[in-house]
Amino acid sequence: MTDKANIGILGASGYTGSELLRLLLCHPRVDIALLTADRRAGQAVRDVFPQFSPYALPRLVSIDDVDWPSAGLDLVFCALPHGTTQTVIETLLAAAPRTKVVDLSADFRLFDEAAYEYWYGHAHRAPDLQREAVYGLVEVYREKIKGARLVANPGCYTTCGQLPLLPLIRAKAIDLDAIVIDAKSGMTGAGRSAKEAMLFSEVSEGFHAYGVGHHRHMAELDQEFSKAAGRKVVPTFTPHLVPMNRGILSTIYVRGTEGRGAEELYAILTDAYADEPFVHVLPFGEMPQTRHVRGSNLTFIGVARDRVPGRAIVGAALDNLVKGASGQAVQNMNLMLGFPEDTGLRQVALFP
């Protein structure tokens, strides 16, 4: 690997693409060599995102116009809509097999083909790559990610649910049939495309649940929780939309096993994340807030007693555009390219 890696971003005109640009412009080991955005092809990045006006960046091009073998890319971030990524990545890797890919869509997160077809309504179009892909939750799959060619970046909701729960599941510390995840996300989680339901007047001064009983992120939670437990785990998960730009807050209700209380669950999480650069466990009894992680790659976790003995409340907060998407993707890139894991990701949260 050369001192600097050539990086491409497919789908650079969305929120995830802009966040990748923000992070990569401060990364000392990469050059941004390719940016695609089909509807904006031919435009300068500053025409889409004026905040990048001072920076020399490639013009936006259509994916169909990219010559993959001659592009000379070390790694590509794929920030395309779900369902469109499979054939794009298959074509890319067939033409340039040494290029590594971090996919930020949901297309390669599920390793079971039948589960993918059930949740997404069609058969997977690149099953061989689906089997090759490594799930990109760094704190769990760090060593596998280092040797991967294709990494499936986890969903934002699922990251905010898995990080606080996986250590407890692996330790057999909680009742696997009594997990309730109550999660809230900001508006950017719905993407940048125009939707009537996302207009300011439609969402301002309101707060509602959606995807109740059948949200696609449930599939990731089921998969990873079941793998950690060694048996089927189906948590209760309900997402909510909050009229704010960034952030996810998960309030999770659990019951300890064999008399374990909140203090013991807290000790498990503290030990699990003692050496992790991007997961911070708060002092016992404190609950995380989205404004304390805004703009950072951090996840804050808190544990508090419930008033019912044997039950505990676990909270987690992250920025859905950073640790929930682009920041975690850069974390994966660093591992895949042999860079220090925290390179370009040490931003302190924006406050207020």
C-alpha positions in Angstrom: 0.0 0.0 0.0 1.3 3.4 -0.9 1.6 6.2 1.6 -1.8 7.6 0.4 -4.8 5.6 -0.8 -7.0 6.6 -3.8 -10.6 6.7 -2.6 -13.9 6.8 -4.5 -17.3 7.7 -3.2 -20.3 6.3 -5.1 -23.5 8.3 -4.4 -21.6 11.4 -3.2 -24.6 13.8 -3.3 -26.5 12.4 -0.3 -26.0 13.1 3.4 -23.8 10.0 3.8 -21.7 11.1 0.9 -21.2 14.6 2.3 -20.3 13.2 5.7 -17.7 11.0 4.1 -16.2 14.0 2.3 -16.1 16.0 5.6 -14.2 13.2 7.3 -11.9 12.3 4.4 -10.8 15.8 3.8 -9.2 15.7 7.2 -7.7 12.3 6.7 -3.9 12.4 6.2 -3.7 9.1 4.4 -6.2 9.4 1.5 -6.7 11.2 -1.8 -10.3 11.6 -3.0 -10.0 10.5 -6.6 -13.6 9.7 -7.7 -17.0 11.1 -6.8 -20.2 9.8 -8.5 -23.8 11.2 -8.4 -25.8 10.4 -11.5 -28.4 13.1 -11.2 -25.7 15.7 -10.5 -23.2 14.3 -13.0 -21.0 17.1 -14.5 -21.5 19.4 -11.6 -18.8 20.6 -9.1 -19.2 19.4 -5.5 -19.6 23.0 -4.3 -22.8 23.2 -6.4 -24.3 20.4 -4.3 -22.7 21.2 -1.0 -21.4 24.8 -0.8 -19.4 24.0 2.4 -16.9 22.3 0.2 -16.2 25.3 -1.9 -12.7 25.9 -0.7 -11.5 22.4 -1.5 -10.2 21.0 -4.8 -12.4 18.0 -5.4 -13.1 15.9 -8.5 -16.3 16.8 -10.5 -19.2 14.5 -10.0 -19.6 11.8 -12.7 -22.1 9.1 -13.6 -21.3 5.6 -12.4 -21.8 4.4 -16.0 -18.9 6.6 -17.2 -16.4 5.1 -14.8 -13.6 2.9 -16.2 -12.9 0.8 -13.1 -9.6 -0.8 -14.2 -8.0 2.5 -15.1 -9.5 4.4 -12.1 -6.7 3.0 -9.8 -8.9 3.0 -6.7 -7.6 1.4 -3.5 -11.0 1.6 -1.9 -14.6 2.7 -2.8 -17.3 3.7 -0.4 -20.7 2.8 -1.9 -23.4 5.1 -0.6 -26.1 4.2 -3.0 -29.8 3.4 -2.2 -30.6 -0.1 -1.0 -31.3 -2.6 -3.8 -29.1 -0.7 -6.4 -25.7 -1.6 -4.9 -25.5 -5.3 -5.6 -25.0 -5.1 -9.4 -22.8 -2.0 -9.1 -20.4 -3.7 -6.7 -20.5 -6.9 -8.7 -19.5 -5.0 -11.8 -16.8 -3.0 -10.0 -15.1 -6.0 -8.4 -15.2 -8.1 -11.6 -13.4 -5.3 -13.4 -11.1 -4.2 -10.6 -10.8 -7.2 -8.2 -8.1 -5.6 -6.1 -10.3 -2.6 -5.1 -11.8 -2.9 -1.7 -15.3 -1.8 -0.9 -17.2 -0.5 2.1 -20.9 -0.7 1.3 -23.1 1.7 3.4 -26.4 0.3 2.1 -28.2 -2.8 3.5 -27.4 -4.9 0.5 -24.7 -7.1 2.1 -25.5 -7.0 5.8 -27.5 -10.2 5.9 -25.5 -13.4 5.4 -28.6 -15.6 4.9 -30.1 -15.4 1.4 -33.6 -16.4 2.5 -33.6 -13.8 5.2 -32.6 -11.1 2.7 -35.3 -12.2 0.3 -37.9 -12.1 3.1 -37.0 -8.6 4.4 -36.2 -7.0 1.0 -38.8 -8.6 -1.2 -36.4 -10.1 -3.9 -33.6 -12.6 -4.3 -30.1 -11.3 -3.8 -28.5 -10.4 -7.1 -24.9 -11.1 -6.1 -25.1 -14.1 -3.8 -21.4 -15.0 -4.1 -20.5 -11.5 -2.8 -23.1 -11.7 -0.1 -21.3 -14.8 1.2 -18.0 -13.0 1.0 -19.0 -9.8 2.7 -17.9 -9.2 6.3 -20.3 -7.4 8.7 -18.6 -4.1 9.6 -19.2 -3.7 13.3 -15.6 -3.0 14.2 -15.9 -3.7 17.9 -17.0 -7.3 17.1 -15.4 -8.2 13.7 -12.2 -6.2 13.8 -9.8 -9.0 12.8 -12.1 -10.2 9.9 -12.4 -6.7 8.6 -8.7 -6.3 8.3 -8.5 -9.0 5.7 -11.8 -8.3 3.9 -12.3 -7.1 0.4 -16.0 -6.2 0.9 -17.4 -4.9 4.2 -21.1 -4.3 4.9 -21.3 -1.2 7.1 -23.9 -1.8 9.8 -27.1 0.2 10.0 -27.4 3.2 12.3 -30.2 1.9 14.5 -28.5 -1.5 14.7 -25.2 -0.1 15.7 -26.9 1.8 18.5 -28.6 -1.4 19.6 -25.8 -3.9 19.2 -23.0 -2.0 21.0 -24.8 -1.8 24.3 -26.3 -5.3 24.1 -23.8 -7.7 22.5 -21.5 -7.8 25.5 -24.5 -8.6 27.8 -25.7 -11.3 25.4 -22.2 -12.9 25.1 -21.9 -12.9 28.9 -25.4 -14.6 29.2 -26.2 -11.8 31.6 -29.7 -10.9 30.3 -32.9 -12.7 29.5 -32.8 -13.1 25.8 -36.6 -13.2 25.5 -37.2 -9.9 27.3 -35.2 -7.4 25.3 -37.0 -4.1 24.3 -35.3 -1.5 22.2 -37.0 1.9 22.0 -35.1 3.9 19.5 -35.3 7.5 18.1 -33.6 8.9 15.1 -33.1 12.3 13.5 -34.4 13.3 10.1 -31.1 12.6 8.2 -31.7 8.9 8.7 -34.4 9.1 6.0 -31.9 10.3 3.4 -31.8 13.5 1.3 -34.3 12.7 -1.5 -37.5 14.7 -1.6 -40.4 13.0 0.2 -43.7 14.6 1.2 -43.7 12.9 4.6 -40.3 14.5 5.4 -41.3 18.1 4.7 -40.6 20.5 7.6 -44.3 21.2 8.0 -45.1 17.5 8.1 -42.6 16.6 10.8 -42.0 19.7 12.9 -43.6 19.8 16.3 -44.3 16.1 16.0 -42.9 12.7 17.1 -44.0 9.3 15.9 -43.2 5.7 15.6 -42.8 4.0 12.2 -41.9 0.6 10.8 -43.8 -0.8 13.8 -43.5 -4.6 14.0 -41.6 -4.8 10.7 -38.6 -2.6 10.3 -35.8 -3.9 8.1 -33.2 -3.2 10.7 -34.8 -6.0 12.8 -33.2 -8.5 10.5 -29.7 -7.3 11.5 -30.5 -7.3 15.1 -31.9 -10.8 14.9 -28.9 -12.0 13.0 -26.2 -10.6 15.2 -28.0 -11.2 18.5 -28.7 -14.8 17.6 -25.1 -15.3 16.5 -23.8 -14.0 19.8 -26.2 -16.1 21.8 -25.9 -19.3 19.9 -29.6 -19.5 19.6 -32.5 -17.6 18.1 -33.1 -14.1 19.6 -35.9 -11.9 18.5 -35.9 -8.5 20.3 -38.7 -6.0 20.4 -37.6 -3.0 18.4 -39.5 0.1 17.6 -38.0 3.1 15.7 -39.3 6.7 16.1 -38.7 9.8 14.0 -37.7 13.0 15.9 -37.6 16.4 14.2 -33.9 17.0 14.7 -31.1 16.7 12.1 -28.7 14.2 13.7 -28.6 11.6 16.3 -30.0 8.3 17.5 -31.0 7.5 21.1 -31.8 4.0 22.1 -33.5 3.3 25.5 -33.2 -0.5 26.1 -35.1 -2.5 28.8 -33.5 -5.7 29.9 -33.9 -8.3 32.7 -30.7 -9.7 34.3 -30.3 -13.5 34.6 -29.5 -15.3 37.9 -30.2 -12.3 40.0 -27.8 -9.9 38.1 -28.7 -6.3 38.8 -27.9 -3.1 36.9 -24.5 -2.8 38.6 -23.3 -6.1 37.3 -24.5 -5.3 33.8 -22.7 -2.0 34.0 -19.5 -3.8 35.0 -19.7 -6.1 32.0 -20.1 -3.2 29.6 -17.3 -1.2 31.3 -14.9 -4.1 30.9 -16.0 -4.8 27.3 -15.2 -1.3 26.2 -12.3 -0.3 28.4 -9.9 -0.2 25.4 -12.3 0.8 22.6 -11.5 4.2 21.1 -15.1 5.0 20.0 -17.3 3.5 22.7 -17.6 5.3 26.0 -19.4 4.0 29.1 -20.7 6.8 31.3 -20.6 6.7 35.1 -23.2 4.4 36.6 -26.7 6.0 36.6 -26.0 8.6 33.8 -28.0 8.4 30.6 -26.4 9.5 27.2 -27.7 12.4 25.2 -27.5 12.8 21.4 -26.1 16.3 21.7 -23.1 15.0 23.5 -22.0 12.9 20.5 -23.1 15.1 17.6 -20.5 15.2 14.9 -18.3 12.6 16.5 -17.6 8.9 15.9 -18.4 8.1 19.5 -21.1 6.0 21.1 -22.1 6.9 24.6 -23.6 4.1 26.8 -25.3 4.4 30.2 -26.8 2.0 32.6 -29.3 2.7 35.4 -31.4 0.7 37.8 -35.0 0.1 37.1 -37.4 0.4 40.0 -38.2 -3.3 39.6 -35.5 -5.5 41.1 -33.6 -7.5 38.4 -34.5 -5.1 35.6 -32.2 -2.5 34.2 -32.3 0.4 31.7 -29.5 0.7 29.2 -29.1 3.8 27.0 -27.0 4.4 24.0 -26.5 7.5 21.8 -24.6 8.1 18.6 -24.6 10.4 15.6 -26.4 8.5 12.8 -24.3 10.1 10.1 -21.0 9.4 11.8 -20.7 6.3 14.0 -24.0 5.2 12.5 -22.8 5.5 8.9 -19.8 7.5 7.4 -17.6 7.5 10.5 -17.9 3.8 11.0 -17.2 3.4 7.3 -14.0 5.3 7.6 -13.1 3.2 10.7 -13.6 0.1 8.5 -11.5 1.7 5.7 -8.7 2.3 8.1 -8.6 -1.4 9.1 -8.9 -2.6 5.5 -6.0 -0.4 4.3 -3.8 -1.0 7.3 -4.0 2.5 8.8 -4.4 3.2 12.5 -8.1 2.6 13.3 -8.7 6.1 14.7 -7.1 8.0 11.9 -9.2 11.0 10.8 -11.9 10.2 13.4 -10.9 11.9 16.6 -13.3 14.8 16.3 -14.8 16.0 19.5 -18.6 16.4 19.5 -20.1 19.7 18.4 -21.7 21.5 21.3 -24.1 23.3 21.5 
